[in-house]
Amino acid sequence: MVSNLRDVPALWPLRGRRLAVVACLDDPAPLEARRSELAAHDAELVVEGTPGELSARLGRPSVTVCDRWLEVVEHAPSLDPDAVLARVRLLDSSCEECPQAGVEWALSGEAW
């Protein structure tokens, strides 16, 4: 499994600034419909509609959620847009420098 996407040049502008949701999907419409909600939580939706570098690395189909440092937080062949948005909300509200941030992740489990 890929642990981070820091070496992907296309994502460098996001590093340290925004969360990333990478969708390697033939039909990204469900996530595209939530683009403004993702943006409201400081997340950028990156769509690779045809197989390319991201698909080769992450698999196709796949949806990957990364933190601001491009660490992979969630990766699956398919993620429900509501689940993606919930994960992004949790990431956006978590303090990356606080020791309890890991506890928040552990406690969130599948309910995030």
Secondary structure, DSSP 4 states (H G I P E B T S, - for coil): ---B-TT-GGGGGGTTT-EEEEEE-S--HHHHTTHHHHHHTTEEEEE--SSSHHHHHH-SSEEEEE-TT-BEEEEES---HHHHHHHHHHHHHS-TTSTTHHHHHHHHGGG-
